[in-house]
Amino acid sequence: MSGELKVFFALQFKSPYMTKIDKDNALVEAMKEVDVEITREFPDYKLDWQESHLESGRQIGEQIVELVKASDIFIADISEYNPNVLFELGVARGLQCLSHKKIIWLSHEEVDLSQIPSDLRGLYIDRYNENNLKQLLAYRILNLSRSILKERAALDRMDDARNLWGLPQEGNVDIVCSEIPEEERHYFADPNDRNYLRYAKFADLDSLIYVRTRIAQLFPREKIRDFSPSEYYDTNTQALIVIGGPAWNSKFRDFQSSLPFHFIERPLGEDDLVIIDLEPMDGYIFKPTWNQNRSLIKDISIFARVQVSKDLPVFLLAGCLTFGVLGAAKCFLDEDCAPSNAKYIKRYIKNRDFILMCETSRIGHFTKTPSFTTSEPLVVLARETDGHFSVIMNNAKDYKQK
């Protein structure tokens, strides 16, 4: 991990509070201090102040937008409510969620913040004066630089997992999450209820929230949309993620017939079972494990990656119970386990379609993310060149029926 952290300072050139030269000097001295700390902690990184050296013959606004877009830390002095500063701040604010840009809001201590534009009220604004600006900038830039570099390190660690998902850099990623049957839903899942809550009808809501969050972090330029199976009719997507098994997800059922395993659905209150429809797996039945007190110890998780067409990867996340679904979601998204899990499975499946079955343990009310370096998957199936799946790993002897 190496490179530069670019800093952009948006300010009014003429100010009744502090001259531009004094502000620039404060920033330069602050960055010198921060650079010493950053290069000590992250030797391959350095700070770079992006001064506004604009080219003649090019539209100024376009050049400013490019500088703002390229910056990692954007500093805005809104003391004078300068329109240009507010425009640049708006650009940075818009990019903040997409590019993890950090923003420092500044205002001179003599400014009455109750008079600032209403859209800026409620934001944390650092107050400065001639004596403390350098120290304030050094403190804030150092902390934000550390935060950025830690985020980048975490993203770099996730490269193997990102490659396993292989989502396009831009486009739609659709998530179709299981839905609770109408007769089981709470009243406020009804669109006609005055307190209607759309997400009240989703069954694996914890998995949906987790997948949405982690996919957005790994692929920040993707447009993520979520649907229940009854809502989903769109095909304009670059990738499809299906959460929850066939019992409560009809979209999963659409793919079930082309997969070499199936669920045996049981009445509500009983565990669904999983059977693999390949000769080497005859006699194996996969189901959750309970202790003598009928507390869940571990569930079965299934993660499948199949290429439906040249341009449409489909990911199926399922389990016998909801714990298993969440375990499947975490296998290749969890910050701690996903990198090693992705590297592990890549050795066996290369770029082929695959189906992975593993155990997800329950600790109290929490799901422990499966880690294949400590506990290998139960079964891995991979698609061969003839289009059929074969068993390439079987560690499931405990599930063989005697």
KOLTOR-896144 format. One record per residue (C-alpha): x, y, z. Coordinates in steps of 0.5 Angstrom, whole numbers, always signed. Layout:
BEGIN
+-------+-------+-------+
:     X :     Y :     Z :
+-------+-------+-------+
:     X :     Y :     Z :
...
+-------+-------+-------+
//
This chain:
BEGIN
+-------+-------+-------+
:     X :     Y :     Z :
+-------+-------+-------+
:    +0 :    +0 :    +0 :
:    +3 :    +7 :    -2 :
:    +1 :   +13 :    -5 :
:    -1 :   +20 :    -3 :
:    -6 :   +23 :    +1 :
:    -9 :   +29 :    -3 :
:   -11 :   +35 :    +1 :
:   -15 :   +41 :    -2 :
:   -17 :   +48 :    +2 :
:   -23 :   +52 :    +0 :
:   -23 :   +59 :    +2 :
:   -24 :   +66 :    +1 :
:   -18 :   +70 :    -2 :
:   -20 :   +76 :    +2 :
:   -23 :   +75 :    +9 :
:   -24 :   +80 :   +15 :
:   -22 :   +75 :   +20 :
:   -15 :   +72 :   +17 :
:   -11 :   +73 :   +11 :
:   -10 :   +68 :    +6 :
:    -3 :   +68 :    +7 :
:    -4 :   +66 :   +14 :
:    -8 :   +61 :   +13 :
:    -4 :   +58 :    +8 :
:    +2 :   +58 :   +12 :
:    -2 :   +55 :   +18 :
:    -4 :   +49 :   +13 :
:    +3 :   +48 :   +11 :
:    +6 :   +48 :   +18 :
:    +1 :   +43 :   +20 :
:    +2 :   +38 :   +14 :
:    +9 :   +38 :   +16 :
:    +8 :   +36 :   +23 :
:    +3 :   +31 :   +20 :
:    +8 :   +28 :   +15 :
:   +13 :   +26 :   +20 :
:    +8 :   +22 :   +24 :
:    +4 :   +19 :   +17 :
:   +11 :   +17 :   +14 :
:   +13 :   +14 :   +21 :
:    +7 :   +10 :   +21 :
:    +6 :    +9 :   +14 :
:   +13 :    +9 :   +11 :
:   +10 :    +9 :    +4 :
:    +5 :   +15 :    +4 :
:    +6 :   +22 :    +4 :
:    +1 :   +28 :    +4 :
:    +0 :   +33 :    -2 :
:    -3 :   +40 :    -2 :
:    -7 :   +41 :    -8 :
:    -6 :   +48 :    -9 :
:   -11 :   +51 :   -14 :
:    -6 :   +52 :   -20 :
:   -11 :   +53 :   -26 :
:   -10 :   +52 :   -33 :
:   -12 :   +58 :   -38 :
:   -16 :   +56 :   -43 :
:   -20 :   +51 :   -39 :
:   -27 :   +52 :   -36 :
:   -25 :   +54 :   -28 :
:   -31 :   +50 :   -25 :
:   -29 :   +44 :   -29 :
:   -22 :   +44 :   -26 :
:   -24 :   +46 :   -19 :
:   -29 :   +40 :   -19 :
:   -23 :   +35 :   -22 :
:   -19 :   +38 :   -16 :
:   -24 :   +37 :   -11 :
:   -25 :   +30 :   -14 :
:   -18 :   +28 :   -13 :
:   -17 :   +30 :    -6 :
:   -18 :   +25 :    +0 :
:   -19 :   +31 :    +5 :
:   -23 :   +37 :    +4 :
:   -22 :   +43 :    +8 :
:   -28 :   +48 :    +7 :
:   -27 :   +55 :   +11 :
:   -35 :   +57 :   +11 :
:   -33 :   +64 :   +15 :
:   -36 :   +68 :    +9 :
:   -41 :   +64 :    +6 :
:   -37 :   +65 :    +0 :
:   -41 :   +62 :    -6 :
:   -35 :   +59 :    -9 :
:   -33 :   +55 :    -3 :
:   -40 :   +53 :    -2 :
:   -40 :   +50 :    -9 :
:   -34 :   +46 :    -8 :
:   -36 :   +44 :    -1 :
:   -43 :   +41 :    -5 :
:   -38 :   +37 :   -10 :
:   -34 :   +34 :    -4 :
:   -40 :   +33 :    +0 :
:   -44 :   +29 :    -6 :
:   -37 :   +25 :    -7 :
:   -36 :   +23 :    +1 :
:   -41 :   +17 :    +1 :
:   -38 :   +15 :    -6 :
:   -31 :   +16 :    -5 :
:   -30 :   +16 :    +3 :
:   -28 :   +23 :    +2 :
:   -26 :   +26 :    +9 :
:   -29 :   +33 :   +10 :
:   -26 :   +39 :   +15 :
:   -31 :   +44 :   +16 :
:   -28 :   +51 :   +19 :
:   -31 :   +57 :   +21 :
:   -27 :   +63 :   +25 :
:   -29 :   +64 :   +32 :
:   -32 :   +71 :   +31 :
:   -37 :   +68 :   +26 :
:   -45 :   +67 :   +29 :
:   -46 :   +60 :   +27 :
:   -54 :   +61 :   +28 :
:   -53 :   +65 :   +21 :
:   -50 :   +60 :   +17 :
:   -54 :   +57 :   +11 :
:   -60 :   +52 :   +14 :
:   -57 :   +46 :   +10 :
:   -50 :   +47 :   +14 :
:   -53 :   +47 :   +21 :
:   -53 :   +41 :   +25 :
:   -46 :   +39 :   +22 :
:   -40 :   +39 :   +26 :
:   -36 :   +45 :   +25 :
:   -29 :   +47 :   +28 :
:   -28 :   +54 :   +30 :
:   -21 :   +57 :   +29 :
:   -17 :   +64 :   +31 :
:   -10 :   +66 :   +29 :
:    -7 :   +63 :   +34 :
:   -10 :   +56 :   +34 :
:   -11 :   +54 :   +27 :
:    -4 :   +51 :   +25 :
:    -5 :   +46 :   +31 :
:   -13 :   +45 :   +30 :
:   -11 :   +43 :   +22 :
:    -5 :   +38 :   +25 :
:   -10 :   +35 :   +30 :
:   -16 :   +34 :   +25 :
:   -11 :   +32 :   +19 :
:    -7 :   +27 :   +22 :
:   -13 :   +23 :   +25 :
:   -17 :   +23 :   +18 :
:   -11 :   +21 :   +15 :
:   -10 :   +15 :   +20 :
:   -17 :   +13 :   +19 :
:   -17 :   +14 :   +11 :
:   -10 :    +9 :   +11 :
:   -14 :    +4 :   +16 :
:   -20 :    +4 :   +11 :
:   -15 :    +3 :    +5 :
:   -11 :    -3 :    +8 :
:   -18 :    -6 :   +10 :
:   -20 :    -6 :    +3 :
:   -13 :    -8 :    +0 :
:   -14 :   -14 :    +5 :
:   -21 :   -15 :    +2 :
:   -18 :   -16 :    -5 :
:   -19 :   -24 :    -6 :
:   -26 :   -23 :    -3 :
:   -27 :   -18 :    -8 :
:   -25 :   -22 :   -14 :
:   -29 :   -28 :   -12 :
:   -35 :   -23 :   -12 :
:   -33 :   -20 :   -19 :
:   -38 :   -15 :   -19 :
:   -37 :   -10 :   -24 :
:   -35 :    -3 :   -22 :
:   -41 :    +1 :   -24 :
:   -48 :    -1 :   -25 :
:   -54 :    -5 :   -21 :
:   -53 :   -10 :   -16 :
:   -60 :   -13 :   -14 :
:   -61 :   -17 :    -8 :
:   -68 :   -21 :    -7 :
:   -69 :   -23 :    +0 :
:   -74 :   -28 :    +2 :
:   -81 :   -25 :    +5 :
:   -85 :   -28 :   +11 :
:   -92 :   -31 :    +8 :
:   -97 :   -26 :    +8 :
:  -101 :   -30 :   +14 :
:   -95 :   -30 :   +18 :
:   -93 :   -22 :   +17 :
:   -94 :   -17 :   +22 :
:  -100 :   -12 :   +21 :
:   -95 :    -6 :   +19 :
:   -92 :   -10 :   +13 :
:   -99 :    -9 :   +10 :
:   -98 :    -3 :    +5 :
:  -105 :    +0 :    +7 :
:  -103 :    +0 :   +14 :
:  -102 :    +7 :   +17 :
:   -96 :    +5 :   +20 :
:   -93 :    +1 :   +14 :
:   -86 :    -1 :   +14 :
:   -84 :    -4 :    +8 :
:   -78 :    -8 :   +11 :
:   -83 :   -12 :   +16 :
:   -84 :   -17 :   +11 :
:   -77 :   -19 :    +9 :
:   -75 :   -25 :   +13 :
:   -68 :   -25 :   +13 :
:   -67 :   -18 :   +15 :
:   -61 :   -19 :   +18 :
:   -57 :   -22 :   +12 :
:   -60 :   -17 :    +8 :
:   -58 :   -11 :   +12 :
:   -51 :   -14 :   +12 :
:   -50 :   -16 :    +5 :
:   -52 :    -9 :    +3 :
:   -47 :    -5 :    +8 :
:   -41 :   -10 :    +6 :
:   -43 :   -10 :    -2 :
:   -43 :    -2 :    -1 :
:   -37 :    -2 :    +2 :
:   -33 :    -6 :    -3 :
:   -36 :    -4 :    -9 :
:   -38 :    +4 :    -7 :
:   -40 :    +6 :   -14 :
:   -45 :    +0 :   -15 :
:   -52 :    +2 :   -15 :
:   -55 :    -3 :   -10 :
:   -63 :    -5 :   -10 :
:   -67 :    -9 :    -6 :
:   -73 :   -13 :    -7 :
:   -78 :   -18 :    -4 :
:   -79 :   -24 :    -9 :
:   -86 :   -21 :   -10 :
:   -83 :   -15 :   -12 :
:   -78 :   -17 :   -17 :
:   -79 :   -17 :   -24 :
:   -73 :   -13 :   -27 :
:   -68 :   -16 :   -31 :
:   -64 :    -9 :   -32 :
:   -58 :   -12 :   -27 :
:   -51 :   -13 :   -27 :
:   -51 :   -18 :   -22 :
:   -56 :   -22 :   -17 :
:   -56 :   -24 :   -10 :
:   -61 :   -28 :    -7 :
:   -62 :   -29 :    +0 :
:   -66 :   -34 :    +4 :
:   -68 :   -41 :    +1 :
:   -73 :   -44 :    -3 :
:   -79 :   -44 :    +2 :
:   -80 :   -37 :    +3 :
:   -76 :   -34 :    -3 :
:   -79 :   -36 :   -10 :
:   -73 :   -33 :   -14 :
:   -69 :   -38 :   -10 :
:   -74 :   -43 :   -13 :
:   -73 :   -41 :   -20 :
:   -66 :   -43 :   -20 :
:   -67 :   -49 :   -16 :
:   -68 :   -54 :   -21 :
:   -61 :   -53 :   -24 :
:   -57 :   -54 :   -18 :
:   -55 :   -61 :   -15 :
:   -58 :   -60 :    -9 :
:   -65 :   -59 :    -6 :
:   -69 :   -57 :    +1 :
:   -74 :   -62 :    +4 :
:   -79 :   -57 :    +7 :
:   -82 :   -58 :   +14 :
:   -88 :   -55 :   +17 :
:   -87 :   -49 :   +21 :
:   -83 :   -50 :   +27 :
:   -79 :   -56 :   +24 :
:   -72 :   -56 :   +21 :
:   -71 :   -56 :   +13 :
:   -66 :   -61 :   +11 :
:   -61 :   -61 :    +5 :
:   -60 :   -66 :    +0 :
:   -54 :   -66 :    -5 :
:   -57 :   -70 :   -11 :
:   -50 :   -73 :   -13 :
:   -48 :   -80 :   -13 :
:   -42 :   -79 :    -8 :
:   -47 :   -76 :    -3 :
:   -52 :   -81 :    -3 :
:   -54 :   -82 :    +4 :
:   -52 :   -75 :    +7 :
:   -57 :   -71 :   +10 :
:   -55 :   -64 :   +12 :
:   -59 :   -61 :   +18 :
:   -58 :   -56 :   +24 :
:   -55 :   -59 :   +31 :
:   -59 :   -58 :   +37 :
:   -57 :   -59 :   +44 :
:   -61 :   -63 :   +50 :
:   -64 :   -56 :   +52 :
:   -66 :   -55 :   +45 :
:   -62 :   -49 :   +44 :
:   -59 :   -48 :   +37 :
:   -51 :   -50 :   +37 :
:   -50 :   -50 :   +29 :
:   -54 :   -49 :   +23 :
:   -52 :   -51 :   +15 :
:   -50 :   -45 :   +11 :
:   -50 :   -45 :    +3 :
:   -46 :   -40 :    -1 :
:   -47 :   -41 :    -9 :
:   -44 :   -37 :   -15 :
:   -47 :   -39 :   -22 :
:   -46 :   -35 :   -28 :
:   -53 :   -35 :   -31 :
:   -51 :   -32 :   -37 :
:   -44 :   -29 :   -40 :
:   -46 :   -22 :   -36 :
:   -50 :   -24 :   -30 :
:   -47 :   -27 :   -24 :
:   -52 :   -30 :   -19 :
:   -50 :   -31 :   -12 :
:   -55 :   -36 :    -7 :
:   -54 :   -35 :    +0 :
:   -59 :   -40 :    +4 :
:   -59 :   -44 :   +10 :
:   -64 :   -49 :   +14 :
:   -65 :   -43 :   +19 :
:   -64 :   -36 :   +19 :
:   -57 :   -37 :   +23 :
:   -55 :   -41 :   +17 :
:   -57 :   -35 :   +12 :
:   -53 :   -30 :   +16 :
:   -47 :   -35 :   +16 :
:   -47 :   -36 :    +8 :
:   -47 :   -28 :    +8 :
:   -41 :   -27 :   +12 :
:   -37 :   -33 :    +9 :
:   -34 :   -28 :    +4 :
:   -36 :   -21 :    +6 :
:   -33 :   -21 :   +13 :
:   -27 :   -17 :   +14 :
:   -24 :   -22 :   +19 :
:   -25 :   -28 :   +15 :
:   -27 :   -27 :    +8 :
:   -20 :   -25 :    +5 :
:   -17 :   -32 :    +8 :
:   -24 :   -36 :    +6 :
:   -24 :   -33 :    -1 :
:   -16 :   -35 :    -2 :
:   -18 :   -42 :    +1 :
:   -24 :   -43 :    -4 :
:   -20 :   -40 :   -10 :
:   -15 :   -46 :   -10 :
:   -20 :   -51 :   -11 :
:   -25 :   -48 :   -16 :
:   -21 :   -43 :   -20 :
:   -26 :   -39 :   -24 :
:   -31 :   -44 :   -24 :
:   -39 :   -44 :   -22 :
:   -39 :   -47 :   -15 :
:   -43 :   -49 :    -9 :
:   -40 :   -49 :    -2 :
:   -44 :   -52 :    +4 :
:   -41 :   -51 :   +11 :
:   -43 :   -50 :   +19 :
:   -44 :   -44 :   +22 :
:   -44 :   -44 :   +30 :
:   -48 :   -40 :   +34 :
:   -45 :   -36 :   +40 :
:   -51 :   -34 :   +45 :
:   -55 :   -29 :   +40 :
:   -49 :   -28 :   +35 :
:   -47 :   -32 :   +29 :
:   -40 :   -34 :   +29 :
:   -37 :   -33 :   +22 :
:   -34 :   -39 :   +18 :
:   -27 :   -39 :   +18 :
:   -24 :   -45 :   +13 :
:   -17 :   -44 :   +16 :
:   -20 :   -47 :   +22 :
:   -26 :   -51 :   +20 :
:   -26 :   -53 :   +13 :
:   -32 :   -53 :    +9 :
:   -37 :   -59 :    +9 :
:   -38 :   -60 :    +2 :
:   -35 :   -56 :    -4 :
:   -38 :   -57 :   -11 :
:   -36 :   -54 :   -18 :
:   -38 :   -54 :   -25 :
:   -34 :   -58 :   -30 :
:   -33 :   -57 :   -37 :
:   -39 :   -61 :   -39 :
:   -43 :   -57 :   -35 :
:   -45 :   -62 :   -29 :
:   -43 :   -61 :   -22 :
:   -38 :   -65 :   -19 :
:   -36 :   -66 :   -11 :
:   -29 :   -64 :   -10 :
:   -29 :   -64 :    -3 :
:   -33 :   -68 :    +2 :
:   -31 :   -67 :   +10 :
:   -39 :   -69 :   +12 :
:   -38 :   -75 :   +15 :
:   -42 :   -73 :   +21 :
:   -48 :   -72 :   +16 :
:   -48 :   -79 :   +13 :
:   -54 :   -83 :   +16 :
:   -52 :   -90 :   +19 :
+-------+-------+-------+
//
